[in-house]
Amino acid sequence: MGVAVTIKVRRELVELADRMVALGLARSRSHAFNLMIEKGLRSVVEEVERWESIYRRAEELERRGFRLRHGGLSRLLEEGRGA
């Protein structure tokens, strides 16, 4: 059984959910949103795991005695994000 959550989404997403229902790709708007979330979940999980790894590696460097200059960790993390 799912848990009800109220969120605001862009109108385009609601229209997409309605189209999915109309085409029989989803049983309801709720089902359509769950499908959208689940299909996108893989990439979000990968990104979270990548950032957790970056933070673990930075902490390991600090434990080994490396000093990150002020702002150094932020710069390292921004580079990891491709910023």
Rosetta blueprint (number, residue, H / E / L):
1 M L
2 G L
3 V L
4 A L
5 V L
6 T L
7 I L
8 K L
9 V L
10 R L
11 R H
12 E H
13 L H
14 V H
15 E H
16 L H
17 A H
18 D H
19 R H
20 M H
21 V H
22 A H
23 L L
24 G L
25 L L
26 A L
27 R L
28 S L
29 R H
30 S H
31 H H
32 A H
33 F H
34 N H
35 L H
36 M H
37 I H
38 E H
39 K H
40 G H
41 L H
42 R H
43 S H
44 V H
45 V H
46 E H
47 E H
48 V H
49 E H
50 R H
51 W H
52 E H
53 S H
54 I H
55 Y H
56 R H
57 R H
58 A H
59 E H
60 E H
61 L H
62 E H
63 R H
64 R L
65 G L
66 F L
67 R L
68 L L
69 R L
70 H L
71 G L
72 G H
73 L H
74 S H
75 R H
76 L H
77 L H
78 E H
79 E H
80 G H
81 R H
82 G L
83 A L
